[in-house]
Amino acid sequence: MAKLEEIEVKFPKEILLAIKENKEEFEKKVRLFTAIKLFEQGKISSGLGAVIVGCTKREFFKLLAENEVNFLDYEKEEWKEEVETSKKFSRVARE
């Protein structure tokens, strides 16, 4: 699996009170929303999105669907890139 590097993003503590969540729930939500948006913009693959969120690729597709993100609208080149990226992460995960 790809190595994750910690990147710090700061928010005011009041956000936790405003959304009625604890820090861990908020961090998970930020990772999810970030991965979804980057995937939606075509900046990352579904495989990398799954790594960021900490789930399987299948679970990431489910999360995309739950958030009304169309993930099957690929051009031919995008499909090729998706397959290659998936193969790459599959090899890394087996190592």
N, C-alpha and C positions, 0 to 999 in steps of 0.2 A: 504494500500500500504506500502511497505517496506520503512523504514526511510533511507534517504540518509545522509551520513556523508561527510563533506567537506574534501577532500584530496588535498593538494596543490602540484602541479607539476610545476616546473619553466622552462621557455623557454626564450631565448633571445628575446627582443622586435623586433629585425630585422626580425624574422620569419613572423610577421604580414605584414611587407612590402614585403617580398619575396613572400608570397602567396596571397597578395592583399586581405586580409580579416581583419575584426575587431576582437577584443578580444572575443566577444560573439559568433561569427561564428566559430572561431577557437576552443573555448571551446566545442561547440556542436560537432564539427568534431572529436575532441580528444575523447569525450565520446563515439561517434558512433564507431570509429575505435577500441577503446579499447574493447567495448562490442562485436563487431564482432570478433575480434581476440581471445578473451577469450572464446566465444561460439565455434568458429572454433576448438580451442584446447581442447574442452570438459570440460573446467573449470567452466563454468556457464551454466545455463539453458536459454532457450529463454525467459522465464518469467522474470528472473533477468536481462537479456539483455535489455528487454523492459523497465524495471524500470530505469536502468542506462541511457538509451537514453531519457526516458521521453515520451514514446509512448505506444500504445497498443501492445499486443503480435502479433496481425495480422500485424500491421504496421512494427514491428521488422522483421517478416518473409519477408515482402516485401523488406525491406532494405537489408536483407541477400541476397535475390535473385538479387537485383540490384547490389550488390557487388560480385556476382558470388560465393556465399558460399552455398554449398550443405547442406541443413538442414533436409533432409528426409532420410539420410543414417544412421539410428540408428540400433543398435543391440537390441535384446529383452530387456535386462537389462536397456539400455539407455532409451527406450520408457517408461519403468516402472518408472524410475527416473524422466523423464520429466513430466509424468502425476502426480506424487506425488508432485513435486515442483509447478506445475501449481495449484493443489488443495490448497496447502499451501498459495500461494500468493493470490489466489481467496478468501480464508477465511480472510486473513489479510486485503484485500482491502474492504471487506464488513463490517469490524469492525469500 
